[in-house]
Structures are given as C-alpha cells and as structure tokens.
C-alpha cells in the first residue's frame, strides 16, 4: 500500500480538492483559509496539490461561520484553533507511537507495515473517535463549570511543580527504551495522583509536571503523595516539589503569572524528596492538622527577591 492510500484510510475520504478550491467553496480568500489551517497545525501545500477532502471544506466553513455569526471574533477563533491543533497533534503522535509499538511487538516486518496500519486503523478509528468526543465533552463540562462564576481573568489557585532530580544525567546512562518507560511511568502515576486528589494537570515535560488546585490542602497532599509514590518505583530519581498560592492567569489551557514562576523557582530550591511552599500557601495550611510546617532559611528567589519558604511534611 502506498503512503497516499494509507492516509486516505485514516481520513476515510478521498482527497479531491486543491487549497484554492477549498477556499472558494468556503467563500474565503486562500490566504485566510491558510491562516486557519496553520492555526490548526497544518502546513501550507503547493497550490496545485490535491490534498483536501469534503471534511476540509466543512471544517473551514465551520471556522468562518463562527466569525460570521458573531460567536467569536477571528482572533479568538484562531486562538481556539491553535489550542485544538496543539492538543490533537500531541494526541495523534502518542496514538501513532502506541500503534507502532503494537506492530513491533507483533513482529510485523517493515514491508508489511502499511497494510497492517490500514487494518489497525479500520478497526480502532471508530472507537478512538467516540472516546475523543466523550473525553472532550466531560472535560469541557468540568472547565465550564469551574469558570462560570469567575469574574476576573486571574483567579486564586495553588500551583505546584514536581521535578525529577538528576533526570538529564540519568537519561544519558540508560537506553532509549528504558527512558521512555521511565517517562511513561512518571507521567501516568503523576496524573493519577493529581486528578485523584482533586487537582488538574496543566502539562508534563518528561521530567516534570505542572499542576493546579483550588485548595492549599489538596496541593500539599498532591505534592507529598507524588514524592511518596515515586519513591517506591525502582530506578525512579528522587522528586522535589515547589508550591505557591496566589493569583493565576489561565490561557488556552496553560497558566501564567508570578505565582507560577514562584512555584517553579521553589522547585529548583527544594531538597530532593521534599516539598517547599511559599508563605501564602503555608499560611493556608497553618491550622491544617494533616501537615507540619517548618520554616527554612530565607532564600533568594531569582527574579522575585528574598523569600522565607516552609518545608511541608505530614503530621506524625
């Protein structure tokens, strides 16, 4: 099977239009159509390349219609498209990697991979499509519910960074397969802890995880559980966690602001196997019997001046 044939198995449609034809059918200039495609993460193609399907026409009409109907202005549509493009690109890459690993384990020769991919796509695509829409709807319901009463762009949140100590050095000492397994274990276990304690994973970066929570108690519990859980995993480097509480700006699924920067800086200053919190979060935990707070020496936090943080441990 040729690569073009495999692509159409995934698209489940024949490619029949050029970029100019799609733009004409959607009623927009091609330069505007390309702005939307690039926002979704798709590269420009030559003018005479027949790359587009009926779904591409429908998607472009939908994006343009959101602007025309006044649902969003064009800049917000582009922001939404970029967010969608980033999320689906990562999702598609991970699913393709899992598919490749399944074919490796099955011992499928390289010459037979395209046909094996096609068979696998026909079998799993409908299920994956349903799961994608299901998960998105559930996540949107949670996010919309959290923001419905939010009047300001900045909200008070506890922010946490968890970072594996010595990860870069370790990555040079183990095989690629071992490294991939370690990262998968770290990200999977971390996500379970964060969501199980009522927090939200903002992003993972291989050797670190950024999370937020509306409650200082939950953030402290997440930090300690992350350290305790990963300490039980053979070969896993020690973890350190930085926590801060304050106003946080949310944008396109990410978080920004001084509070986020402070949590990151505290992580770099924390000792391996410890949780270090800023005074604002420590104040929230002051009457919480689940935790013990111990003031540490004043530290100079790069870009933020001097700070008197607290080490957070469990009460015996």
C-alpha positions in Angstrom: 0.0 0.0 0.0 1.3 3.5 -0.9 1.5 6.2 1.7 -1.3 8.2 -0.1 -3.6 5.2 0.2 -2.8 4.8 3.9 -3.5 8.5 4.6 -7.0 8.1 3.0 -7.7 5.1 5.3 -7.2 7.5 8.2 -9.1 10.3 6.6 -11.8 7.9 5.5 -12.3 10.1 2.4 -10.8 10.7 -1.0 -8.6 13.8 -1.4 -10.1 15.7 -4.4 -9.5 19.4 -3.9 -6.7 22.0 -4.0 -6.3 24.7 -1.4 -7.8 27.3 -3.8 -10.8 25.0 -4.5 -11.4 24.5 -0.8 -11.1 28.3 -0.1 -13.5 29.1 -3.0 -16.1 26.5 -1.7 -15.9 28.0 1.8 -16.2 31.5 0.4 -12.9 33.0 1.7 -9.6 34.1 0.1 -7.0 31.4 0.1 -4.7 33.4 2.4 -7.4 33.5 5.0 -8.0 29.8 4.7 -4.3 29.1 5.2 -4.4 31.2 8.4 -6.9 28.8 9.8 -5.1 25.7 8.6 -1.8 26.9 10.1 -3.6 27.6 13.4 -4.8 24.0 13.4 -1.2 22.9 12.9 -1.3 22.1 9.2 1.5 23.1 6.8 0.9 25.0 3.6 0.8 22.9 0.5 1.6 23.8 -3.1 -1.3 25.5 -5.0 -1.7 22.6 -7.4 -1.6 19.8 -4.7 -4.8 17.8 -4.4 -4.7 17.3 -0.7 -8.1 18.2 0.6 -11.4 16.4 1.3 -15.1 17.3 1.8 -14.3 17.4 5.6 -11.7 20.1 5.0 -14.3 22.2 3.2 -16.8 21.6 6.1 -14.2 22.4 8.8 -13.2 25.7 7.0 -16.9 26.7 6.6 -17.4 26.0 10.3 -14.5 28.2 11.4 -15.6 31.0 9.1 -19.2 30.6 10.2 -18.2 31.1 13.9 -16.8 34.5 12.9 -19.7 35.4 10.6 -22.3 34.5 13.1 -20.6 36.5 15.8 -19.9 33.5 18.1 -16.2 34.6 18.2 -14.2 37.3 16.6 -11.5 36.0 14.2 -8.6 36.3 16.7 -10.5 34.1 19.2 -11.3 31.6 16.5 -7.6 31.4 15.7 -6.7 31.0 19.4 -9.2 28.2 19.7 -7.8 26.6 16.5 -4.3 26.7 17.8 -5.3 25.2 21.1 -7.1 22.4 19.2 -4.2 21.9 16.9 -1.7 21.6 19.8 -3.9 19.1 21.7 -4.7 16.9 18.8 -1.1 16.9 17.5 0.1 15.5 20.8 -2.8 13.1 20.9 -2.2 11.8 17.4 1.6 11.4 18.0 1.0 9.4 21.1 -1.6 7.2 19.5 0.6 6.6 16.4 3.5 5.7 18.7 1.4 3.2 20.6 0.3 1.7 17.2 3.9 1.4 16.1 4.8 -0.3 19.4 1.9 -2.8 18.9 3.2 -3.7 15.4 6.7 -4.1 16.8 5.6 -6.5 19.5 3.6 -8.4 16.9 6.8 -8.7 14.8 5.3 -7.2 11.7 8.0 -6.7 9.0 8.6 -3.2 7.7 7.4 -4.2 4.2 4.1 -5.2 5.6 3.6 -2.2 7.9 1.4 0.0 5.6 -1.2 -2.8 5.2 -1.0 -3.6 8.9 -1.5 0.1 9.8 -4.5 0.2 7.5 -6.1 -2.9 9.1 -5.5 -1.4 12.5 -6.9 1.9 11.6 -10.2 0.4 10.2 -10.5 -1.5 13.5 -9.7 1.2 16.1 -10.6 4.6 14.5 -14.3 4.5 15.2 -13.7 3.6 18.9 -11.0 6.3 19.3 -13.2 8.9 17.7 -16.0 8.2 20.1 -13.7 8.3 23.1 -12.1 11.6 21.9 -15.5 13.3 21.8 -16.6 11.7 25.1 -13.5 12.8 26.9 -13.6 16.3 25.4 -17.3 16.8 26.5 -16.6 15.6 30.0 -13.5 17.9 30.3 -15.4 20.8 28.9 -18.2 20.4 31.3 -15.8 20.5 34.2 -13.9 23.5 32.9 -17.0 25.5 32.1 -18.4 24.7 35.5 -15.3 26.0 37.1 -15.3 29.2 35.1 -19.0 30.0 35.1 -18.8 32.2 38.2 -15.3 33.5 37.5 -15.4 37.3 37.1 -11.7 38.0 36.6 -9.1 36.7 34.3 -6.8 35.9 37.3 -8.1 33.5 40.0 -6.6 32.4 43.3 -5.0 29.0 42.9 -2.4 26.8 44.4 0.3 25.9 41.8 2.7 23.0 42.1 5.8 21.9 40.2 7.2 18.4 40.6 10.6 17.8 39.2 12.8 14.7 38.9 16.2 15.3 40.3 19.2 14.4 38.1 16.9 13.4 35.2 19.3 14.7 32.5 22.2 12.8 33.9 20.2 9.6 34.2 18.9 10.0 30.6 22.5 9.6 29.3 23.0 6.4 31.3 20.1 4.3 30.3 18.7 3.1 27.0 16.0 4.9 25.0 13.5 2.1 25.8 14.3 2.4 29.5 14.0 6.2 29.3 10.6 6.0 27.5 9.3 3.6 30.2 10.5 5.8 33.0 8.8 8.9 31.5 5.6 7.0 30.8 5.6 5.7 34.4 6.3 9.2 35.8 3.6 11.0 33.7 1.0 8.3 34.3 1.5 8.0 38.0 1.7 11.7 38.4 -1.6 12.3 36.5 -3.3 9.7 38.7 -2.2 11.4 41.9 -3.1 14.9 40.8 -6.5 14.1 39.5 -7.3 11.7 42.3 -6.6 14.5 44.8 -8.9 17.0 43.0 -6.2 18.9 41.1 -5.6 19.4 37.4 -2.6 18.6 35.4 -1.7 21.6 33.3 1.2 20.0 31.4 4.0 17.5 31.7 7.5 17.9 30.3 9.0 14.4 30.6 10.8 15.0 33.9 8.4 17.5 35.5 4.7 18.1 36.0 2.8 21.4 36.5 -0.5 21.2 38.3 -3.0 23.5 39.9 -5.7 23.1 42.6 -8.2 25.4 44.2 -7.3 24.3 47.7 -3.9 24.5 49.5 -4.7 21.3 51.4 -5.1 19.4 48.1 -2.0 20.9 46.6 0.1 19.8 49.7 -1.4 16.4 49.6 -0.6 16.1 45.9 3.0 17.1 46.5 3.6 14.7 49.3 1.8 11.8 47.5 3.9 12.3 44.4 7.1 12.0 46.4 5.9 9.0 48.3 4.6 7.2 45.3 7.6 7.7 43.0 10.0 6.8 45.8 8.5 3.2 45.5 9.3 2.9 41.8 12.6 1.1 41.2 15.1 3.3 39.2 13.0 6.5 39.6 15.0 9.5 40.5 14.1 11.5 43.7 11.4 14.1 43.3 11.2 17.6 44.6 8.1 19.8 44.7 7.5 23.6 44.9 4.1 25.0 45.8 2.8 28.6 45.7 -0.6 30.2 46.2 -1.8 33.4 44.6 -3.5 34.9 41.5 -3.1 32.8 38.3 -4.0 33.7 34.8 -5.4 30.9 32.7 -5.0 31.0 28.9 -5.6 28.3 26.3 -5.3 25.5 28.9 -2.0 26.9 30.3 -1.4 29.0 33.4 0.8 32.1 33.8 1.8 34.8 36.3 4.1 35.4 39.3 2.6 32.6 41.3 3.5 30.1 38.6 7.0 31.5 38.4 7.4 31.3 42.1 6.3 27.6 42.3 8.9 26.8 39.6 11.7 28.7 41.4 10.9 26.9 44.7 11.1 23.6 43.0 14.6 24.3 41.9 15.5 25.3 45.5 13.8 22.3 47.2 15.9 19.5 48.5 15.4 16.1 46.8 12.4 14.3 48.4 10.9 17.4 49.9 8.0 19.9 49.4 8.8 23.6 49.6 5.9 26.1 49.9 5.7 29.9 49.7 4.4 31.8 52.8 1.0 32.4 51.2 0.3 28.7 50.8 1.9 27.9 54.2 -0.5 30.4 55.8 -3.4 28.5 54.3 -2.1 25.3 55.9 -1.3 26.8 59.3 -4.4 25.3 61.0 -4.5 22.1 58.9 -3.7 19.2 61.2 -2.7 17.0 58.3 0.5 18.8 57.7 3.5 20.1 59.6 5.3 23.3 58.5 9.0 24.1 59.2 10.4 27.5 58.3 13.7 27.2 56.3 16.4 29.9 55.9 15.5 32.9 53.8 16.3 32.2 50.2 17.0 34.5 47.2 14.5 33.5 44.5 15.7 34.6 41.1 13.6 37.4 39.7 11.4 37.5 42.8 13.8 38.7 45.6 14.1 37.2 49.1 11.6 34.7 50.4 11.1 32.8 53.6 9.5 29.5 52.5 8.3 26.5 54.5 9.0 22.8 54.2 5.8 20.8 54.2 5.6 17.3 55.8 2.9 15.1 57.2 2.0 15.3 60.8 3.0 12.2 62.6 
